[in-house]
């Protein structure tokens, strides 16, 4: 407006709140913010978490505009609290979001900058969100593709615990759903052109003679970055990576199969394949360990294999997706994987820490090797041939003379594959009760199926599905299922259908949950029952409602068919998933039949036509409750409702008694149980849960937290092998957050506390001989001490890792012996407190019976005092040669005008030559007193080797220029003393005489001849 000739611009000035608290301070405290903020940031404020400051959102915040965490700044949310903002969220520092905390986006056009992990993330219906990085939501989010603005050329992914919800690859210039059907990925496109080999930064190594597209025009690879394009140079691309669902890797537990010629789809523990080939008929497989002695042939399907040890060729007869949890180990030279096949038919995806080890020469691989994990490893040895591509953020090692074939035909095969990890939904399944009402939408369940049998749900999320007739679009997220409705205003039969965006690979299927038929036929009636049964936990009562309604002719609305009356209706349940069962639902009106036409139950319908009953089911699974009766008009009435019953808890059993062995697999049996007065198994339960470890005592040490998916329940029970690589105890936890597409309000859980204790699998010993390559012995007759030598004992898990927790209360008194014999040892024990980080040592001595004992070799064996002893037997055991020794001095004679060498040597006893020079001795230390010539008292100078050299002390006395003698006594260590006088041991001694000559060794004796 104009005032006195001036135009005044009226606008609201946002308050800028910058944090100033160096130590963690609550968001709502004035001391946390600059003076201009004026206290807790008000509505509309711009919030900056400055470098060096630390703020805790300890209460729900007012709706601010922008939140920026600067580099060096720290922002945390208290569990159960929410930060609300209508503007942008930028994280360049540290942002911590514990369980049950939430960030709520309330604006219209908002941006999240940086890679951010949220507990829960919610967006308003009006929000269009721009992302510049990757988002992880550990809890829940209502974010869908529709909420995301296209941000190319930036890539992003939004991931929760079950896999990718939404992702975007800009290689093709547009946005796409996470795991959309038939979504091909041009993974190998970079600025340098087609690039078949990509590794993490500085994680690519290759040998001499590596070529691309061999032959006359072969390009020799040069450079040293992280990728190899067809041009031969190396580049630094940033490939678009896709998450691998499910997370974590679904480690199987199941039966062991030996020598089978044909293996059907299913869940297995160990398969030992001896055929040539062993044939896998196709479908979805969960295999913990697959060991082959010959070739294997894989039909089209999805194979989750934790460990694959391949001794022969891998033959592919269709599109195979191979997911590896731990390793592929090629045991022989010249193995071929999909040799001569279509490169697009074999996709090998490596989970976190997994290895592809083609460490033998002349391997041939045709396909795509893929991993989004920086700790994955791929190795090809010399003369390998790779027809296809390796795309990973981990490590790639190529040997010498590796040939890479990536011509235009192979490029088309590789770039036409579905995005790795985005395991496309096979089809949509509609579950319905077969009937509906013309006056009300009919509830159905939509399931995204990962395979043709719908045995596994697709949990990649990001699917928008529209059912017909009369349905509205719904989003299927990470649970793999969603509730939807269909509707028709006129009575009669219809065929249900559904369309998916992205499109499914196969046509929609249907399941009538009442009859069990694979039928899409539904009949809409003018009267019937609306049956509502909430999802529930096993053996816990819930309230279900049954409404008797009919369509009002004038309005088409539902009106009560029964009012304020008790009527007998027929009730029965149908087993939907699984399709059979043995246990029955109990209602407040009696036990419910499991087959049509059901049994009569008297229900009290109120003025609105609604009756309420309580239900309880002691098993698990998906069921359908059907109600039938007669309308006032005489027409038949029916209606049904589907509900899910999850187990109430998990229980561990059959864990072996302590001690368990670190690094060795141990059994754990998990049972899904109900919440009845005496909890019992739920035999129909068969789903995936997660096994984790916690409360690692005395600490995690050198182990890795147990975190594995478990499937293969039979009768509600499954057994699996788990491994803990440390000493001490752990708690085992079983948990499940979704079941049959139901996001559980409270996770089903079970804990086994203090599993173990675990002790080491074995010891390794190492010896440091005291005198180079040997050690001097003591003796028992006469008594003399031995030379101490150091023995180190290392506690190890099976597989070779050090058990750092073997110390203090978790260690045991350990004795060292000669391969089990302790005779002759002293100081040969290590107390529990003598171990630190799994390593202990002792300075040991050894005595032979008498000094006249030939050399022998000690093998140092460590054995602890545990109830199940840990020993080094059968493992690395250090050795030392033991020699019985002495130092000897001999008398010497010579001129007083010359220096005199006095024999001074180290000897050891041998069985063949008796005492002889110990030429290996360069360790002996000696001391000599002041030497005084007798009788003159002249001091005689000397020189000596200390330590000895080659067993010789080289004692030299310098000429005294005066005649006389000197007595020499050398002080040596006890193990080199000797019983020179036949009694106890003593130091060696000798006399050196100056002025006396030994003379010639040849003499002529004269004498008088006797008569």
Buried (B, 14 or more C-beta within 10 A) or exposed (E): EEEEEEEEEEEEEBBBBBBBBEEEBBBBBEEBBEEEBEEBBBEBBBBBBBBBBBBBBBBBBBBBBBBBBBEEBBBBBBEEBBBBBBBBBBBBBBBEBEEBBBBBBBBEEBBBBBBBBBBBBBBBEEBBBBBBBBBBBBBBBBBBBEBBEEBEEEBBBBBBBBBBBBBBBBBBEEBBBBBBBEBBBBBBBBEBEBBBBBBBEEBBEBBEBBBBBBEEEBBEBEEEBBBBBBBBBBBEBEBBBBBBBBBBBBBBBBEEBEEBEEBEBBBBBBBBBBBBBBBBBBBBBBBBBBBBBBBBBBBBBBBBBBBBBBBBBBBBBEBBBBBBBBBBBBBEBEBBBBBEBBBBBBBBBBBBBBBBBBBBBBBBBBBBBBBBBBBBBBBBBBBBBBBBBBBBBBBBBBBBBBBBBBEEEBBEBBBBBBBBBBBBBBBBBBBBBBBBBBBBBBBBBBBBBBBBEBEBBBBBBBBBBBBBBBBEEBBBBBBBBBEBBBBBEEBEEBEBBBBBBBBBBBEBBBBBBBBBEEBBBBBBBBBBBBBBBEBBBBBBEBEBBBBBBBBEEEEEEBBBBBBEBEBEBBBBBBBBBBEEBEBBBBBBBEEBBBEEEBBBBEBBBBEBBBBBBEBBBBBBBBBBBBBBBBBEEEEEBBBBBBBBBBBBBBBBEEBEEBBBBBBBBBEBBBBBBBBBEEBBBBBBBBBBBBBBBEBBBBEBBBBEEBBBBBBBBEEBBBBBBBBBBBBBBBBBBBBBBBBBBBBBEEBBBBBBEEBBBBBBBBBBBBBEBBBEEBBBBBBEEBEBBBBBBBBBBBBBBBEEBBBBBBBEEBBBBBBBBBEEEBEBBBBBBBEBEBBEBBBBBBBBBBBBEEBEBEBBEBBBBBBBEBEEEBBBBEBEBBBBBBBBBBBBBEBBBBBBEEBBEBBBBBBBBBEEEEBEBBBBBBBBEBEBEEBBBEEEEBEBEBEBBBEBEBBBBBBBBEBBEBBBBBEBEBEBBBBBBBBBEEEEBBBBEBBBBBBBEEEEEEEEEEEEEEE
